[in-house]
Amino acid sequence: MLASSLNLNDAQWWLVMVFVAFLGGCVGSFLNVVMYRLPRGESIVWPGSHCPKCQHAIRPWHNLPVLGWLMLRGKCYDCKEPISPKYPLVEFVTAAVFVLVALAMGMS
């Protein structure tokens, strides 16, 4: 659907773009899970997200794409071991691609 046919005002347009970016970040987060676990023969479903070093479950509020890594300053909350910047990078790039696709589809 084109933005013009949706009759979005500026605030609504920004809200849609934030949603699209968040959705893209979530897809990027899932891609990280797939890239980490499949080569190791692990399930992509169970267990939930956890620190690869200490195995502690990641709290839901720390599992927000890009923002969680920034909040934790790139370290596990529990063991304080560094978390690779590749994770937020994949999430950010995927979010950016989602936004670019939305803009290319007429959401401008």
C-alpha positions as CSV (number, residue, x, y, z in Angstrom):
1,M,0.0,0.0,0.0
2,L,1.2,3.4,-0.8
3,A,1.6,6.0,2.0
4,S,-0.4,8.5,-0.1
5,S,-3.3,6.0,-0.2
6,L,-3.1,5.6,3.6
7,N,-3.3,9.3,4.2
8,L,-0.6,9.2,6.9
9,N,0.3,12.4,8.7
10,D,3.9,12.9,9.8
11,A,3.5,11.3,13.2
12,Q,1.8,8.3,11.8
13,W,4.5,7.9,9.1
14,W,7.2,7.9,11.8
15,L,5.3,5.4,13.9
16,V,5.0,3.1,10.9
17,M,8.7,3.5,10.1
18,V,9.6,2.7,13.8
19,F,7.4,-0.4,13.6
20,V,9.0,-1.5,10.4
21,A,12.5,-0.9,11.8
22,F,11.6,-2.8,15.0
23,L,10.2,-5.7,12.9
24,G,13.4,-5.8,10.9
25,G,15.5,-5.8,14.1
26,C,13.5,-8.7,15.4
27,V,14.1,-10.6,12.1
28,G,17.8,-9.7,12.4
29,S,17.8,-11.1,15.9
30,F,16.3,-14.3,14.7
31,L,18.9,-14.4,11.9
32,N,21.6,-14.2,14.6
33,V,20.1,-17.2,16.4
34,V,20.1,-19.2,13.1
35,M,23.7,-18.2,12.2
36,Y,25.0,-19.1,15.7
37,R,23.0,-22.3,16.4
38,L,22.7,-24.1,13.1
39,P,26.4,-24.7,12.5
40,R,26.6,-26.1,16.0
41,G,23.7,-28.4,15.4
42,E,21.6,-26.7,18.1
43,S,17.9,-26.1,18.0
44,I,16.8,-22.6,16.9
45,V,13.7,-22.9,19.1
46,W,14.9,-24.2,22.5
47,P,16.4,-23.0,24.7
48,G,15.6,-19.3,24.6
49,S,18.2,-16.7,24.0
50,H,21.1,-17.1,26.4
51,C,24.7,-16.0,26.9
52,P,27.0,-18.2,24.9
53,K,29.6,-18.0,27.7
54,C,27.6,-18.5,31.0
55,Q,24.4,-19.9,29.5
56,H,22.3,-17.6,31.6
57,A,18.9,-16.8,30.0
58,I,18.8,-13.3,28.6
59,R,16.1,-11.2,30.2
60,P,13.3,-10.0,27.9
61,W,14.2,-6.3,28.4
62,H,17.8,-7.0,27.5
63,N,16.7,-8.9,24.3
64,L,15.5,-5.8,22.4
65,P,17.2,-5.6,19.0
66,V,20.2,-3.2,19.1
67,L,18.9,-1.4,22.2
68,G,19.6,-4.4,24.5
69,W,23.2,-4.6,23.5
70,L,23.6,-0.9,24.0
71,M,21.9,-1.0,27.4
72,L,24.3,-3.8,28.5
73,R,27.2,-1.9,27.0
74,G,28.1,-5.0,25.0
75,K,28.5,-7.3,28.0
76,C,26.5,-10.1,29.5
77,Y,24.5,-8.9,32.5
78,D,25.4,-11.9,34.5
79,C,29.0,-12.9,33.7
80,K,30.2,-9.5,32.3
81,E,31.8,-11.3,29.3
82,P,31.8,-9.2,26.1
83,I,29.0,-9.8,23.5
84,S,30.2,-9.5,20.0
85,P,29.1,-6.3,18.1
86,K,28.2,-8.6,15.2
87,Y,24.8,-9.2,16.9
88,P,23.6,-5.6,17.0
89,L,25.2,-5.0,13.6
90,V,23.1,-7.8,12.0
91,E,20.0,-6.5,13.7
92,F,20.7,-2.9,12.6
93,V,21.4,-3.8,9.0
94,T,18.3,-6.0,8.8
95,A,16.2,-3.1,10.3
96,A,17.7,-0.7,7.8
97,V,16.9,-3.1,4.9
98,F,13.3,-3.3,6.1
99,V,13.0,0.5,6.2
100,L,14.6,0.9,2.8
101,V,12.2,-1.7,1.3
102,A,9.2,0.1,2.9
103,L,10.4,3.4,1.4
104,A,10.9,1.8,-2.0
105,M,7.4,0.4,-1.8
106,G,6.0,3.9,-1.5
107,M,6.0,4.6,2.2
108,S,7.7,8.0,1.6
